[in-house]
Amino acid sequence: MIETLIALAMKFWMWSVLIALIIIGFLINLFDKNKKTDNRVNFKYEEYPHMTPIRIATKDKGFWGAILMWLLGVRHWEIVKDFHYKLDGQDYVIPAGFKFDGASIPKFLASFLSPVGVLLIGGLIHDYAYKYSALLPLNKDVGVPILMLDQKKADEIFRDINIEINGFYFLNYLAYYALRLGGFFVWNKHRKVGAKI
């Protein structure tokens, strides 16, 4: 009987990983008496971001190039209307034209957790913060400074926005620690490019 369960768990390893994560998350939520109910970054927004998908360019890549894009490529999105939001009472904007890919979800988990699902808004703001190491104030013309960030602060903002929006502590902390472990690759890539707001 045990051998059968182990064989099934290995055959359906994606489901096994998902089930294990759900059980761990349930236990953490069950025993976590220190969950904060306050607003961590006092995140506010009036409407969801207006965005459009960007075509995945598989044409003219050749057979193997198209297969590689299909297996490893991710959908990118473009903001088509300025997205206004507040952090700690300060107004910020992600301008129309910004392109992003949402939360970085491993491919094998993407069928269970969409990069633009429950982590959408935190992922959008995080992608902007990673690209520019800053957040753009809505009223920068009237002397409000650009909020400069380091990688850790950008990751914390991602975690805290998502906790305020979806309330799923385990998922948000799991994503946060994944960013702390591997996000420096993307952070450093953007620093080498030196994108400016």
N, C-alpha and C positions, 0 to 999 in steps of 0.2 A: 504494500500500500504506500509506504513512504517513498519507495523507488518510483512509483507511478507519479506521485505528486512532484517529486524532484524533476522527473522527465518532462512533465507538463510545464512546470515553472521555467525550465530551460528552453523548451520549444516556444513558449509564448513569453519570452523574456521581457518584451515591452510592457505587457500587462502585469508581469511580476514586479517590475520596477514601479509602475504606477500604483499598484496595490500596496506595495511597501511604503511608498511616499504618503499615501492616504492614511495608512495605519499610524505612521510616525506623526503625521500632522494632527490626527485625531488625539493621540496621546499627549502631544504638546499642548493642544488647546484645552484638553481635559484638565491637565495639571498646572497650567499656567495661570496662577492667581495674580500675577503682576502685570496683566495686560493694561496698557494705558488707554483710557477712554477719551483723553484730551486730544485736541487737535495738535498734531506734532509740528506741522508747518503751516497750519491754518490755511489749507489749500481751498480755493474757491474758483468756480468757473460757471458760466451761464449756459453754454451750449457745447456740445461735442465738437471736436475739430472737423472741419470740412476738408475732405481729402479725396484724392483720386489715385487709383493704382497706376503704376508705371509698367509698361510692357516689359516682360522678360525677353530679352533679345536672344532667342535661340536661332533665329534665321541666319543663314550664312556662316554658322559656326562649324559646319560639318557634322557628320554623324556623332563622333566621339565628343566633340565640343558641346553639342546640344544635349547629349546624355549627361555630361558633367554638369551643365547648367541646370538640368532637370533635377539631378540628385543633390547638388550642393548649393544651387542658387536659392536666393530668397526674394520674395516679393518686396519691392520698394513702393513707397507712397509719396505723394506730393501734397503739401498743404495748399489748398486753392483759395482759402479765405483766412485772413489773419486770425490766429487763435489767441484770445485774451484770457488771462488767468491771474490769480493773486496768490502770492506766498507771503505769509505774515503781514498782510495788509498792503503790500506793495504790488502795483499793477505791472505785469509783464506781458510780452507778446512773442509769439513765434510767427514770423511774417509769412505771407503767402509765398510759395515758391520753394520753401524748405523741403528737402527730400530726406526720408528716413525709412528704416526697415522695421521699426517696432522693437519689442523686447526680443533679445537674442535667445531663442529657444532651440535646444538641440533638435535636429531633424527627427529623431526617433520619438520625441515627446510632442512634436508640433501637431500631431493628429489629436492629442488630448488637450493641448494648451496653445491656442493661437497667439502668435506674436502681436496681433492687434486685437486681442480679446480683453480679458480682465486687467491686463497690464498695459493697455493702449496708451492712456494719457501719461502715466508715469514714464513709459517707454519713449514717448514723443519728446517730453521735456528732457529726459535723460540723454537721448540722441543729440538734441540741440546743445545741451551742456557739454557733452563729450566733444562735439565738433568744434565748438568755439571756446571751451573752458570758461563759459560765461552764460548768464541769462540776460536777455535784452529787456530793459524797462520800457513800458509803454510810452512814458513821457520823458525820453532821454533828452529832448530838446529844451526842457525846462530845468535842467541841472540835476536830474536824478541819475546817479552813476550806474554804469553797467555792473551787475553783480558778478565778480570774478570768482571762479570756483577751482578747487583742486579735484582730483579724481574721487577721493573719499567723500567729499561733500556732495558731489554730483550723485554718487551711489546712495548716499543717505537720503537725499531729496527724492530719488526714485522710489526707495523703500517706503518713505513716509507718505508720499502722495498716494501710492497704491494702498497702503494700510487705511488711509482716510477714505479712499473711494470704495474699496472692495472689502475691507475688514478681515481679509484672510491672512492672518499673521504668518502662518507657516509657509505658505507659498511666497509671500513677499520677502520673508527672511531667507528662504532658500535661494530666491533670485538675487537678493542682495549679496549673500556670501559667494554665489557663483561669480558675480561681478567683481567682488573683492579679490577672488582667486585668479580670474582670467581676463578681467576687463582692461588691464594695463596694456594688452596688445593693441586694442582699438584706440585707447587713450593716447598711447605713444605714436601710433600711426597718424592720428590727427595733429599731434604736436609737431611732427616732422613736416606735414603739409603746411601748417601755420595758417589755417583759415581764419579770416577776420570777419567780424560782424559788419 
